[in-house]
Amino acid sequence: MMLGSVSRVARELLHEASRDLAPTLIVVALFQAFFIQRLPDSPGGLIGGFAVVLVGLALFVKGLDAAIFPAGETMAFDFARRGSFVWLMLFAFCISFASVAAEPALMAVAYKAEVVSGGSMGALTLRLVAGLGVGLAVVGGVWRIVAGDSIGSYLVPGYLVVIALTWLAPPQLVGLAFDSGGVVASTVTAPLLTALGVGLATSIRGRNPLLDGFGLIAFGALAPMVIIQLYGIVFFEPPAAGTPVVMMPSDDQHQYVAVEMLIDFLIMVRNLLPIIAVVLFSSFVILRRPLADPKGLAVGMVLVAVGLFLFDEGLQVGLFPLGDEMTNGLMRDGVAIWAIHLYGFLIGFATTMAEPALIALSIKADEVSLGQLDGFWLRCLVSIGVGIGIVIGCARILHGTNIAYWLIPGYLLVLAMAVVAPRFIVPIAFDCGGVTTSTVTVPLVTALGVGLAERTPGRDPMIDGFGLIAFASLLPMIIVMAYGMLATWMLRTRRTAGEEGE
């Protein structure tokens, strides 16, 4: 009986994960066949990598349901019930900082930035600065929920600060700052922040989980845009002309594959340990009570760790090499520019549909709204926005326009829409912009942006190569808010027609 239940759950999870990854495989196969017209160098490795990604995604989603969501909501409820708002703020800061430090997507962007910048922007520095910013911003987001303030009264001034800093920051860091904002709330951070916000809003009288519970991811995504640009204004020194590229040392210096995999798994566990430590310290020392479900938490965290490990290994074998290979193939002579734009749209749509962070957010939005916001259709809208954003970002690189001339009008439009859009959709729209680009999307999108900049005459990979993730985060916010405005208008129209018919 137990084996049958386990087998059924495994089949369901693998079915959902394979459905999510199938669009990416279809896009890659079509472009390989019709535009690149040659087989990959190691097709077996790519297929194996995708298979491992599929299994890892299934385990990760199961671990979220078993550990991350219950732990975050329970902690938020207990802190609010006890009135321990100072400890709640400290918990929010620590859990946010620890989860950002474990983000594989941020690591990928940070390492790429260190390589492209010749070492002038260190990977560890970028991660620490981003983590500090996210921690402080989430504290502000938690206070917003406690005080019951409108999210616009915080985010609108925040984005106006971002826009002002864009004109002052070094051009080498503008695109990187916006990209970092798009990846900090990713595979690990987004589920924790979603659970924390919804749990806190549920436990405070007078708060609505749908209106007040979402938005912490938006605060987290905003912070790196501010703090990295501030860091650039005060501390950053561009590399001198002719500075050799500093290649990142590889951890894979071991003779045996089994040893490499064991070390990679231990690194993944190490990245998750600060999160576990914060949960345990908060429970036993601050709240002074045992864990509600220690076995479920342990099993869930193991599933998350194993799922993320398999996910990451599959990316290293499959998606990272594939991103470079697809970009190289599309940039060769004879391939039309429209094919690059089409690839950007389709790969953005396909990979976003498979993003674990977006999956986690859409599940919670569907649950809290009692089905009014269908999780699957929300992911479709966000994925369309990502695809459009990548097309615009590619056009910007090819034309060589300053990224500020594109992003600033876009964010001003977002701020204007946030004022007139229905209240329930604004926090979710901002959160969707923060979870679009994660572990699946980043390798392919970053490789596309840097590859385009490297192969387009007159472009600087550091200045022009970053920014695609920023566009991929901006457009979903516009589309989701537009959807909320349209749905509200249609509902009012139907009600008016019904009243007139009576």
KOLVOPA-450812 format. One line per field, with one value per residue (C-alpha): residue in one letter; y, x, z; residue number from 1. Coordinates in nm, 2 decimals, always signed. Each point is the difference from the previous one (the first is absolute). Layout:
code = A|...
v = Y|...
u = X|...
w = Z|...
pos = NUM|...
//
This chain:
code = M|M|L|G|S|V|S|R|V|A|R|E|L|L|H|E|A|S|R|D|L|A|P|T|L|I|V|V|A|L|F|Q|A|F|F|I|Q|R|L|P|D|S|P|G|G|L|I|G|G|F|A|V|V|L|V|G|L|A|L|F|V|K|G|L|D|A|A|I|F|P|A|G|E|T|M|A|F|D|F|A|R|R|G|S|F|V|W|L|M|L|F|A|F|C|I|S|F|A|S|V|A|A|E|P|A|L|M|A|V|A|Y|K|A|E|V|V|S|G|G|S|M|G|A|L|T|L|R|L|V|A|G|L|G|V|G|L|A|V|V|G|G|V|W|R|I|V|A|G|D|S|I|G|S|Y|L|V|P|G|Y|L|V|V|I|A|L|T|W|L|A|P|P|Q|L|V|G|L|A|F|D|S|G|G|V|V|A|S|T|V|T|A|P|L|L|T|A|L|G|V|G|L|A|T|S|I|R|G|R|N|P|L|L|D|G|F|G|L|I|A|F|G|A|L|A|P|M|V|I|I|Q|L|Y|G|I|V|F|F|E|P|P|A|A|G|T|P|V|V|M|M|P|S|D|D|Q|H|Q|Y|V|A|V|E|M|L|I|D|F|L|I|M|V|R|N|L|L|P|I|I|A|V|V|L|F|S|S|F|V|I|L|R|R|P|L|A|D|P|K|G|L|A|V|G|M|V|L|V|A|V|G|L|F|L|F|D|E|G|L|Q|V|G|L|F|P|L|G|D|E|M|T|N|G|L|M|R|D|G|V|A|I|W|A|I|H|L|Y|G|F|L|I|G|F|A|T|T|M|A|E|P|A|L|I|A|L|S|I|K|A|D|E|V|S|L|G|Q|L|D|G|F|W|L|R|C|L|V|S|I|G|V|G|I|G|I|V|I|G|C|A|R|I|L|H|G|T|N|I|A|Y|W|L|I|P|G|Y|L|L|V|L|A|M|A|V|V|A|P|R|F|I|V|P|I|A|F|D|C|G|G|V|T|T|S|T|V|T|V|P|L|V|T|A|L|G|V|G|L|A|E|R|T|P|G|R|D|P|M|I|D|G|F|G|L|I|A|F|A|S|L|L|P|M|I|I|V|M|A|Y|G|M|L|A|T|W|M|L|R|T|R|R|T|A|G|E|E|G|E
v = +0.00|+0.24|-0.09|+0.06|+0.35|+0.09|-0.12|+0.20|+0.32|-0.05|-0.04|+0.31|+0.21|-0.12|+0.06|+0.36|+0.06|-0.15|+0.21|+0.31|-0.08|-0.13|+0.35|+0.07|-0.33|+0.08|+0.35|-0.13|-0.29|+0.23|+0.25|-0.27|-0.15|+0.31|+0.27|-0.15|-0.32|-0.22|-0.23|+0.12|-0.11|-0.24|-0.07|-0.28|+0.23|+0.26|-0.26|-0.14|+0.35|+0.07|-0.33|+0.09|+0.35|-0.17|-0.22|+0.28|+0.23|-0.26|-0.06|+0.38|+0.07|-0.28|+0.13|+0.35|-0.14|-0.22|+0.25|+0.35|+0.12|-0.15|+0.13|+0.35|+0.04|-0.16|+0.23|+0.31|-0.10|-0.07|+0.33|+0.20|-0.18|+0.07|+0.36|-0.05|+0.25|+0.08|-0.37|-0.03|+0.27|-0.18|-0.33|+0.16|+0.15|-0.32|-0.23|+0.23|+0.05|-0.38|-0.09|+0.25|-0.14|-0.34|+0.12|-0.19|+0.25|+0.29|-0.20|-0.06|+0.38|+0.09|-0.24|+0.12|+0.36|-0.07|-0.17|+0.27|+0.29|-0.14|-0.04|+0.36|-0.11|-0.30|-0.28|-0.02|+0.38|+0.00|-0.27|+0.16|+0.34|-0.15|-0.21|+0.30|+0.21|-0.28|-0.05|+0.37|+0.03|-0.30|+0.16|+0.30|-0.24|-0.17|+0.34|+0.09|-0.31|+0.07|+0.36|-0.08|+0.26|-0.01|-0.16|+0.28|+0.25|-0.19|-0.13|+0.32|+0.20|-0.29|-0.03|+0.38|-0.03|-0.28|+0.22|+0.29|-0.23|-0.13|+0.33|+0.02|-0.36|-0.13|-0.13|-0.33|-0.07|+0.12|-0.31|-0.22|+0.17|-0.04|-0.37|-0.07|+0.13|-0.25|-0.30|+0.05|-0.12|-0.33|-0.37|+0.02|+0.35|+0.03|-0.29|+0.13|+0.36|-0.11|-0.22|+0.26|+0.28|-0.21|-0.15|+0.34|+0.15|-0.30|+0.03|+0.38|+0.12|+0.23|-0.12|-0.18|-0.27|+0.09|+0.38|+0.01|-0.34|+0.04|+0.26|-0.11|-0.13|+0.34|+0.16|-0.25|+0.05|+0.38|+0.00|-0.12|+0.26|+0.27|-0.14|-0.12|+0.33|+0.18|-0.23|+0.08|+0.38|-0.02|-0.29|-0.14|+0.06|-0.11|-0.22|+0.17|-0.06|-0.32|-0.16|-0.38|-0.19|-0.18|-0.34|-0.15|-0.29|-0.32|-0.22|-0.30|-0.09|-0.35|-0.32|-0.20|+0.10|-0.15|+0.22|+0.31|-0.08|-0.06|+0.33|+0.19|-0.15|+0.10|+0.35|+0.01|-0.12|+0.26|+0.27|-0.11|-0.04|+0.37|-0.02|-0.31|+0.18|+0.30|-0.21|-0.21|+0.30|+0.19|-0.30|-0.12|+0.32|+0.29|-0.17|-0.27|-0.28|-0.32|-0.03|-0.08|-0.27|-0.07|-0.32|+0.18|+0.29|-0.24|-0.20|+0.31|+0.16|-0.32|+0.00|+0.37|-0.07|-0.31|+0.17|+0.32|-0.22|-0.20|+0.31|+0.18|-0.31|-0.03|+0.37|-0.04|-0.29|+0.12|+0.36|+0.19|-0.16|+0.02|+0.38|+0.06|-0.24|+0.15|+0.35|-0.09|-0.17|+0.28|+0.27|-0.17|+0.14|-0.07|+0.00|+0.28|+0.25|-0.09|-0.36|+0.13|+0.20|-0.30|-0.22|+0.26|+0.01|-0.37|-0.10|+0.27|-0.13|-0.37|+0.04|+0.23|-0.26|-0.24|+0.24|-0.15|+0.34|+0.11|-0.34|+0.05|+0.35|-0.10|-0.29|+0.23|+0.27|-0.26|-0.13|+0.34|+0.13|-0.31|-0.07|+0.35|+0.03|-0.32|-0.10|-0.15|+0.31|+0.23|-0.18|+0.03|+0.37|+0.05|-0.23|+0.21|+0.31|-0.15|-0.10|+0.36|+0.14|-0.21|+0.11|+0.37|-0.07|-0.17|+0.30|+0.23|-0.18|-0.02|+0.37|+0.10|+0.24|+0.09|-0.24|+0.29|+0.14|-0.33|-0.09|+0.34|+0.06|-0.36|+0.04|+0.33|-0.18|-0.27|+0.26|+0.18|-0.33|-0.09|+0.32|-0.09|-0.38|-0.20|-0.04|-0.38|-0.03|+0.25|-0.20|-0.32|+0.19|+0.13|-0.34|-0.16|+0.24|-0.12|-0.38|-0.02|-0.07|-0.28|-0.31|-0.11|+0.34|+0.16|-0.23|+0.03|+0.37|+0.12|-0.20|+0.16|+0.36|-0.03|-0.20|+0.27|+0.28|-0.19|-0.07|+0.34|+0.26|+0.30|-0.17|-0.05|-0.33|+0.16|+0.30|-0.15|-0.37|+0.02|+0.13|-0.27|-0.13|+0.36|+0.01|-0.35|+0.13|+0.33|-0.12|-0.26|+0.27|+0.21|-0.30|-0.13|+0.34|+0.05|-0.33|+0.10|+0.33|-0.17|-0.27|+0.26|+0.21|-0.30|-0.10|+0.35|+0.00|-0.33|+0.12|+0.32|-0.19|-0.23|+0.28|+0.18|-0.33|-0.02
u = +0.00|+0.28|+0.21|-0.31|-0.06|+0.37|+0.00|-0.32|+0.14|+0.33|-0.19|-0.21|+0.31|+0.20|-0.30|-0.03|+0.37|+0.03|-0.30|+0.18|+0.34|-0.15|-0.03|+0.37|+0.10|-0.24|+0.15|+0.36|-0.08|-0.18|+0.29|+0.26|-0.18|-0.10|+0.26|+0.31|-0.04|+0.25|-0.02|+0.15|+0.35|-0.13|-0.37|+0.01|+0.12|-0.26|-0.28|+0.14|+0.02|-0.36|-0.11|+0.19|-0.16|-0.34|+0.05|+0.15|-0.29|-0.25|+0.18|+0.04|-0.37|-0.09|+0.25|-0.16|-0.33|+0.14|+0.24|+0.05|-0.36|-0.11|+0.32|-0.03|-0.37|+0.03|+0.29|-0.18|-0.32|+0.19|+0.19|-0.32|-0.20|+0.26|+0.04|+0.38|+0.03|+0.37|+0.08|-0.22|+0.21|+0.32|-0.14|-0.10|+0.35|+0.19|-0.22|+0.02|+0.37|+0.06|-0.23|+0.16|+0.34|-0.13|-0.14|+0.16|-0.14|+0.17|+0.32|-0.01|-0.04|+0.26|+0.26|-0.08|+0.04|+0.34|+0.13|-0.14|+0.12|+0.36|-0.04|-0.10|-0.34|+0.06|-0.25|+0.00|-0.03|-0.30|-0.17|+0.06|-0.11|-0.31|-0.08|+0.04|-0.23|-0.27|+0.01|-0.05|-0.27|-0.20|+0.00|-0.17|-0.24|-0.09|-0.06|-0.23|-0.21|-0.01|-0.09|-0.26|+0.14|-0.05|+0.28|+0.02|+0.09|+0.33|+0.08|-0.08|+0.26|+0.24|-0.01|+0.03|+0.33|+0.11|-0.07|+0.19|+0.30|+0.00|+0.12|+0.28|+0.13|+0.29|-0.14|+0.18|-0.22|-0.35|-0.10|+0.16|-0.19|-0.34|+0.09|+0.09|-0.34|-0.15|+0.17|+0.03|-0.35|+0.04|-0.01|+0.07|-0.10|-0.34|-0.18|+0.13|-0.11|-0.33|-0.07|+0.12|-0.22|-0.31|+0.04|+0.05|-0.30|-0.22|+0.09|-0.06|-0.35|-0.12|+0.25|-0.09|+0.24|-0.07|+0.04|+0.27|+0.17|+0.17|+0.27|+0.30|+0.16|-0.05|+0.19|+0.27|+0.03|+0.02|+0.28|+0.29|-0.08|+0.05|+0.29|+0.21|-0.02|+0.08|+0.30|+0.11|-0.03|+0.21|+0.25|+0.00|+0.31|-0.03|+0.28|+0.27|+0.00|+0.17|-0.05|+0.01|-0.31|+0.02|-0.14|-0.18|+0.17|-0.19|-0.11|+0.01|+0.36|-0.06|+0.09|-0.32|-0.35|-0.14|+0.22|-0.10|-0.37|+0.04|+0.18|-0.26|-0.28|+0.18|+0.04|-0.38|-0.06|+0.24|-0.20|-0.32|+0.14|-0.03|-0.37|-0.04|+0.20|-0.22|-0.32|+0.14|+0.13|-0.32|-0.21|+0.21|+0.16|-0.24|-0.34|+0.11|-0.20|+0.07|-0.05|-0.36|+0.10|+0.37|-0.02|-0.19|+0.25|+0.29|-0.14|-0.10|+0.34|+0.16|-0.22|+0.08|+0.37|+0.00|-0.23|+0.21|+0.32|-0.14|-0.15|+0.34|+0.19|-0.24|+0.05|+0.38|-0.01|-0.30|-0.11|+0.33|+0.18|-0.32|-0.04|+0.35|-0.04|-0.34|+0.13|+0.31|-0.21|-0.25|+0.27|+0.18|-0.02|-0.32|-0.24|-0.26|-0.04|-0.37|+0.10|+0.20|-0.30|-0.23|+0.24|+0.01|-0.38|-0.05|+0.28|-0.11|-0.36|+0.10|+0.25|-0.22|-0.27|+0.24|+0.13|-0.04|-0.03|-0.28|-0.17|+0.02|-0.15|-0.28|-0.10|-0.02|-0.19|-0.25|-0.05|-0.04|-0.24|-0.21|+0.05|-0.08|+0.36|+0.06|+0.36|+0.06|-0.14|+0.20|+0.32|-0.10|-0.05|+0.33|+0.18|-0.14|+0.13|+0.35|+0.01|-0.10|+0.26|+0.28|-0.09|+0.02|+0.33|+0.15|-0.10|+0.16|+0.33|+0.00|-0.08|+0.25|-0.24|+0.06|-0.20|-0.13|-0.19|-0.20|-0.04|-0.08|-0.31|-0.10|+0.02|-0.18|-0.28|-0.01|-0.02|-0.29|-0.18|+0.05|-0.20|-0.31|+0.01|-0.23|+0.16|+0.00|+0.21|+0.28|+0.20|-0.03|+0.11|+0.31|+0.08|-0.04|+0.26|+0.24|-0.03|+0.00|+0.37|+0.14|+0.22|-0.15|-0.01|+0.32|+0.25|-0.17|-0.09|+0.33|+0.19|-0.22|+0.06|+0.37|+0.04|-0.19|+0.22|+0.32|-0.09|-0.15|+0.26|+0.03|-0.17|+0.16|-0.10|+0.00|-0.21|-0.22|+0.00|-0.19|-0.36|-0.21|-0.11|-0.10|-0.23|-0.13|-0.10|-0.15|-0.25|-0.18|-0.09|-0.16|-0.19|-0.13|-0.12|-0.16|-0.17|-0.14|-0.13|-0.16|-0.16|-0.14|-0.14|-0.17|-0.15|-0.14|-0.14|-0.18|-0.14|-0.12|-0.16|-0.17|-0.14|-0.13|-0.16|-0.19
w = +0.00|+0.10|-0.30|-0.23|+0.16|-0.04|-0.36|-0.08|+0.16|-0.19|-0.33|+0.06|+0.08|-0.30|-0.22|+0.11|-0.02|-0.35|-0.11|+0.12|-0.17|-0.32|-0.16|+0.05|-0.17|-0.29|-0.05|+0.00|-0.24|-0.25|+0.00|-0.03|-0.29|-0.20|+0.08|+0.15|-0.21|+0.18|+0.30|+0.33|+0.09|+0.27|-0.05|+0.26|+0.27|-0.08|+0.01|+0.32|+0.15|-0.08|+0.15|+0.33|-0.01|-0.03|+0.31|+0.20|-0.08|+0.11|+0.34|+0.05|-0.04|+0.24|+0.26|-0.02|+0.09|+0.28|+0.17|-0.14|-0.01|+0.34|+0.18|-0.13|+0.07|+0.34|+0.10|-0.12|+0.19|+0.32|-0.01|-0.07|+0.27|+0.26|-0.11|-0.04|-0.28|+0.07|-0.01|-0.31|-0.17|+0.10|-0.13|-0.33|-0.05|+0.09|-0.21|-0.30|+0.02|+0.05|-0.29|-0.24|+0.08|-0.11|-0.33|-0.29|-0.26|+0.18|+0.02|-0.38|-0.07|+0.26|-0.15|-0.35|+0.11|+0.15|-0.31|-0.24|+0.22|+0.02|+0.38|+0.07|+0.13|+0.23|+0.01|+0.38|+0.03|-0.22|+0.19|+0.34|-0.12|-0.15|+0.31|+0.23|-0.22|-0.02|+0.38|+0.07|-0.26|+0.13|+0.34|-0.16|-0.17|+0.33|+0.16|-0.29|+0.07|+0.38|-0.05|-0.27|-0.24|-0.38|-0.18|-0.24|+0.27|+0.04|-0.34|-0.20|+0.19|-0.01|-0.38|-0.03|+0.19|-0.24|-0.30|+0.15|+0.08|-0.35|-0.13|+0.26|+0.02|-0.22|-0.33|+0.06|+0.30|-0.11|-0.19|+0.26|+0.28|-0.18|-0.08|+0.36|+0.11|-0.24|+0.14|+0.38|+0.07|-0.17|+0.06|+0.38|+0.10|-0.18|+0.18|+0.34|-0.05|-0.15|+0.30|+0.25|-0.15|-0.04|+0.35|+0.16|-0.18|+0.10|+0.37|+0.04|+0.04|-0.27|-0.26|-0.32|-0.12|-0.36|+0.04|+0.27|-0.01|-0.33|-0.07|+0.20|-0.32|-0.15|+0.29|-0.04|-0.37|+0.04|+0.25|-0.22|-0.26|+0.26|+0.20|-0.29|-0.17|+0.32|+0.04|-0.35|+0.06|+0.31|-0.04|-0.36|-0.22|-0.36|-0.13|-0.20|-0.37|-0.09|+0.34|-0.05|+0.09|+0.33|-0.04|+0.30|+0.16|-0.05|+0.29|-0.23|+0.05|+0.12|-0.17|+0.05|-0.10|+0.31|+0.22|-0.21|+0.05|+0.37|+0.04|-0.20|+0.21|+0.32|-0.14|-0.06|+0.35|+0.13|-0.18|+0.16|+0.36|+0.08|-0.07|+0.22|+0.27|+0.00|+0.02|+0.29|+0.19|-0.04|+0.11|+0.30|+0.13|-0.09|-0.01|+0.25|-0.14|-0.18|-0.38|-0.09|-0.24|+0.02|-0.21|-0.28|+0.01|-0.01|-0.29|-0.19|+0.04|-0.12|-0.30|-0.07|+0.03|-0.22|-0.25|-0.02|-0.03|-0.29|-0.15|+0.01|-0.13|-0.29|-0.08|+0.00|-0.24|-0.21|+0.01|+0.06|-0.30|-0.20|+0.06|-0.14|-0.29|-0.11|+0.02|-0.21|-0.26|-0.03|-0.03|-0.30|-0.35|-0.19|+0.30|-0.02|+0.28|+0.04|+0.08|+0.30|+0.12|-0.05|+0.20|+0.28|+0.02|-0.01|+0.23|+0.25|-0.01|+0.03|+0.28|+0.20|+0.00|+0.17|+0.26|+0.35|+0.17|-0.23|+0.05|+0.38|-0.03|-0.23|+0.22|+0.30|-0.20|-0.12|+0.35|+0.17|-0.26|+0.02|-0.37|-0.12|-0.12|-0.19|+0.06|-0.34|-0.19|+0.22|-0.10|-0.36|+0.02|+0.18|-0.26|-0.28|+0.17|+0.04|-0.37|-0.11|+0.24|-0.14|-0.35|+0.10|+0.18|-0.30|-0.22|+0.25|-0.02|-0.37|-0.04|+0.28|+0.18|+0.36|+0.22|+0.21|-0.30|-0.01|+0.37|+0.15|-0.22|+0.07|+0.38|-0.01|-0.19|+0.27|+0.28|-0.19|-0.04|+0.37|+0.09|-0.21|+0.00|+0.23|+0.35|+0.00|-0.32|+0.08|+0.26|-0.20|-0.32|+0.17|+0.15|-0.35|-0.12|+0.26|-0.06|-0.38|-0.04|+0.20|-0.04|-0.33|-0.17|+0.12|-0.18|-0.34|+0.03|+0.14|-0.27|-0.27|+0.13|+0.05|-0.33|-0.19|+0.15|-0.07|-0.36|-0.09|-0.11|+0.24|+0.30|+0.34|+0.17|+0.34|-0.09|-0.27|+0.08|+0.32|+0.01|-0.17|+0.34|+0.09|-0.30|+0.08|+0.34|-0.11|-0.27|+0.22|+0.25|-0.28|-0.14|+0.33|+0.11|-0.34|+0.04|+0.34|-0.14|-0.30|+0.22|+0.24|-0.29|-0.15|+0.33|+0.05|-0.35|+0.06|+0.33|-0.17|-0.29|+0.25|+0.20|-0.31|-0.11|+0.32
pos = 1|2|3|4|5|6|7|8|9|10|11|12|13|14|15|16|17|18|19|20|21|22|23|24|25|26|27|28|29|30|31|32|33|34|35|36|37|38|39|40|41|42|43|44|45|46|47|48|49|50|51|52|53|54|55|56|57|58|59|60|61|62|63|64|65|66|67|68|69|70|71|72|73|74|75|76|77|78|79|80|81|82|83|84|85|86|87|88|89|90|91|92|93|94|95|96|97|98|99|100|101|102|103|104|105|106|107|108|109|110|111|112|113|114|115|116|117|118|119|120|121|122|123|124|125|126|127|128|129|130|131|132|133|134|135|136|137|138|139|140|141|142|143|144|145|146|147|148|149|150|151|152|153|154|155|156|157|158|159|160|161|162|163|164|165|166|167|168|169|170|171|172|173|174|175|176|177|178|179|180|181|182|183|184|185|186|187|188|189|190|191|192|193|194|195|196|197|198|199|200|201|202|203|204|205|206|207|208|209|210|211|212|213|214|215|216|217|218|219|220|221|222|223|224|225|226|227|228|229|230|231|232|233|234|235|236|237|238|239|240|241|242|243|244|245|246|247|248|249|250|251|252|253|254|255|256|257|258|259|260|261|262|263|264|265|266|267|268|269|270|271|272|273|274|275|276|277|278|279|280|281|282|283|284|285|286|287|288|289|290|291|292|293|294|295|296|297|298|299|300|301|302|303|304|305|306|307|308|309|310|311|312|313|314|315|316|317|318|319|320|321|322|323|324|325|326|327|328|329|330|331|332|333|334|335|336|337|338|339|340|341|342|343|344|345|346|347|348|349|350|351|352|353|354|355|356|357|358|359|360|361|362|363|364|365|366|367|368|369|370|371|372|373|374|375|376|377|378|379|380|381|382|383|384|385|386|387|388|389|390|391|392|393|394|395|396|397|398|399|400|401|402|403|404|405|406|407|408|409|410|411|412|413|414|415|416|417|418|419|420|421|422|423|424|425|426|427|428|429|430|431|432|433|434|435|436|437|438|439|440|441|442|443|444|445|446|447|448|449|450|451|452|453|454|455|456|457|458|459|460|461|462|463|464|465|466|467|468|469|470|471|472|473|474|475|476|477|478|479|480|481|482|483|484|485|486|487|488|489|490|491|492|493|494|495|496|497|498|499|500|501|502
//
